[in-house]
Amino acid sequence: MSEPKPYLRMCPCCGQGMIRIAACDACNDLVAICDECEAVWKEPSQLKQSTSLRPDAQHPQCPHCGHEVRGWRFLTSKELQSAGQSDLIGGQSP
């Protein structure tokens, strides 16, 4: 059985996906990304505070370093807690 996956909130772009926190495999910086449409926000904390922010990028490019990301690694609740970002968690899903 897999552990529940943390998310910030539903995606304002597509209305279908959940925005989750991921790490770039090149620079390891954190981004917020929709697990459905793959809209990417550079600053997850700003997205939590504002509902009107537009995405900074669209898959597969990291908005921090420009690296072409071939697969995002979504962080677990434990990883977010270790990174001091647990306050971003809006809920958990299967």
C-alpha positions as a Markdown table, in Angstrom:
| # | Residue | x | y | z |
|---|---|---|---|---|
| 1 | Met | 0.0 | 0.0 | 0.0 |
| 2 | Ser | 1.4 | 3.4 | -1.0 |
| 3 | Glu | 1.7 | 6.3 | 1.4 |
| 4 | Pro | -0.7 | 9.2 | 0.8 |
| 5 | Lys | 0.7 | 12.0 | -1.3 |
| 6 | Pro | 0.7 | 15.6 | -0.1 |
| 7 | Tyr | -0.8 | 18.4 | -2.2 |
| 8 | Leu | -1.2 | 22.2 | -1.9 |
| 9 | Arg | -4.7 | 22.5 | -3.5 |
| 10 | Met | -6.5 | 21.9 | -6.8 |
| 11 | Cys | -5.0 | 23.3 | -9.9 |
| 12 | Pro | -6.4 | 26.7 | -10.9 |
| 13 | Cys | -5.4 | 26.2 | -14.5 |
| 14 | Cys | -7.0 | 22.8 | -15.4 |
| 15 | Gly | -9.4 | 22.4 | -12.4 |
| 16 | Gln | -8.6 | 18.6 | -12.6 |
| 17 | Gly | -5.2 | 18.0 | -11.1 |
| 18 | Met | -3.7 | 18.5 | -7.6 |
| 19 | Ile | -0.7 | 20.8 | -7.2 |
| 20 | Arg | 2.1 | 18.9 | -5.5 |
| 21 | Ile | 5.7 | 19.8 | -4.5 |
| 22 | Ala | 8.4 | 18.4 | -6.7 |
| 23 | Ala | 12.2 | 18.6 | -6.9 |
| 24 | Cys | 14.1 | 19.3 | -10.1 |
| 25 | Asp | 16.5 | 16.4 | -10.8 |
| 26 | Ala | 19.2 | 18.8 | -12.0 |
| 27 | Cys | 19.2 | 21.7 | -9.5 |
| 28 | Asn | 17.1 | 20.0 | -6.7 |
| 29 | Asp | 15.1 | 23.3 | -6.2 |
| 30 | Leu | 11.5 | 22.8 | -5.2 |
| 31 | Val | 8.6 | 23.7 | -7.5 |
| 32 | Ala | 4.8 | 23.4 | -7.3 |
| 33 | Ile | 3.4 | 21.3 | -10.3 |
| 34 | Cys | 0.0 | 20.2 | -11.3 |
| 35 | Asp | -0.1 | 16.4 | -11.5 |
| 36 | Glu | -2.6 | 16.6 | -14.4 |
| 37 | Cys | -1.7 | 19.5 | -16.8 |
| 38 | Glu | 1.9 | 19.9 | -15.5 |
| 39 | Ala | 1.7 | 23.6 | -15.0 |
| 40 | Val | 4.8 | 24.6 | -12.9 |
| 41 | Trp | 5.1 | 27.4 | -10.3 |
| 42 | Lys | 8.6 | 28.5 | -9.2 |
| 43 | Glu | 7.7 | 29.5 | -5.7 |
| 44 | Pro | 5.4 | 27.0 | -4.0 |
| 45 | Ser | 4.9 | 29.2 | -0.9 |
| 46 | Gln | 3.6 | 32.1 | -3.1 |
| 47 | Leu | 1.0 | 29.8 | -4.7 |
| 48 | Lys | -0.2 | 28.8 | -1.3 |
| 49 | Gln | -0.8 | 32.4 | -0.5 |
| 50 | Ser | -2.4 | 33.6 | -3.8 |
| 51 | Thr | -5.0 | 32.0 | -6.0 |
| 52 | Ser | -4.3 | 34.3 | -9.0 |
| 53 | Leu | -0.6 | 33.4 | -9.8 |
| 54 | Arg | 0.0 | 32.2 | -13.3 |
| 55 | Pro | 2.4 | 29.3 | -13.9 |
| 56 | Asp | 6.1 | 30.1 | -14.5 |
| 57 | Ala | 6.6 | 27.2 | -16.9 |
| 58 | Gln | 5.0 | 24.1 | -18.5 |
| 59 | His | 6.5 | 20.7 | -18.4 |
| 60 | Pro | 9.3 | 19.7 | -19.0 |
| 61 | Gln | 11.4 | 22.8 | -18.1 |
| 62 | Cys | 12.4 | 23.7 | -14.6 |
| 63 | Pro | 11.7 | 27.4 | -13.9 |
| 64 | His | 14.8 | 27.7 | -11.7 |
| 65 | Cys | 17.6 | 26.3 | -13.9 |
| 66 | Gly | 15.9 | 25.7 | -17.3 |
| 67 | His | 16.8 | 22.0 | -17.2 |
| 68 | Glu | 14.5 | 19.7 | -19.3 |
| 69 | Val | 12.9 | 17.5 | -16.7 |
| 70 | Arg | 12.0 | 14.1 | -17.9 |
| 71 | Gly | 10.2 | 13.1 | -14.8 |
| 72 | Trp | 9.3 | 15.1 | -11.7 |
| 73 | Arg | 10.0 | 13.6 | -8.3 |
| 74 | Phe | 7.1 | 14.5 | -6.0 |
| 75 | Leu | 8.1 | 14.9 | -2.4 |
| 76 | Thr | 6.5 | 12.9 | 0.4 |
| 77 | Ser | 5.1 | 14.5 | 3.6 |
| 78 | Lys | 8.3 | 13.4 | 5.5 |
| 79 | Glu | 10.5 | 15.1 | 2.9 |
| 80 | Leu | 8.5 | 18.3 | 3.0 |
| 81 | Gln | 8.7 | 18.3 | 6.8 |
| 82 | Ser | 12.5 | 17.7 | 6.6 |
| 83 | Ala | 12.8 | 20.6 | 4.1 |
| 84 | Gly | 10.8 | 22.9 | 6.5 |
| 85 | Gln | 7.9 | 23.1 | 4.0 |
| 86 | Ser | 5.2 | 21.1 | 5.8 |
| 87 | Asp | 3.1 | 24.2 | 6.2 |
| 88 | Leu | 2.4 | 24.1 | 2.4 |
| 89 | Ile | 0.5 | 20.8 | 2.7 |
| 90 | Gly | -3.2 | 21.4 | 2.1 |
| 91 | Gly | -4.2 | 17.8 | 2.1 |
| 92 | Gln | -3.3 | 14.2 | 1.3 |
| 93 | Ser | -4.5 | 11.9 | -1.5 |
| 94 | Pro | -4.0 | 8.3 | -2.5 |
